């Protein structure tokens, strides 16, 4: 491990590394999803070309809280493991995830048009008008 740390330190001194970020994805699969995943992987080609069904996932509050707590425990275990190796880590919130996805999927646009602060952002709301459109305005192009 010391060799790797020394290698990274030497690399950082010799090259122009401004800032590098690495992301760790901590997955969570409930027992029900795991069995359906194994079943669907058996017929990979058949499922690949089969029409996709709309799945509506319904979960009760107790199962949601259990999954949220289990995922939080896993994230904390990963963060503490990285901390023991000298790497600082943190869990991204919704805003930070949105910025990450925007910057990854739109690298050119993200430089020219960065995301705005949504807390202070307002938008005009347009509603459908009441009643019917007058018949004269429908035929404006036919005069």
ABEGO torsion letter per residue (X at the ends): XAAAAAAAAAAAAABBBABBBBBBBBBBBBAAAAAAAAAAAABAAAAAABBBBBBBBBBBAAAAAAAAAAAAAAAAAAAAAAAAAGBBBBBBBAAAAAAAAAAAABAAAAAABBBBBAAABBBBBBBBBBEBBBAAAAAAAAX
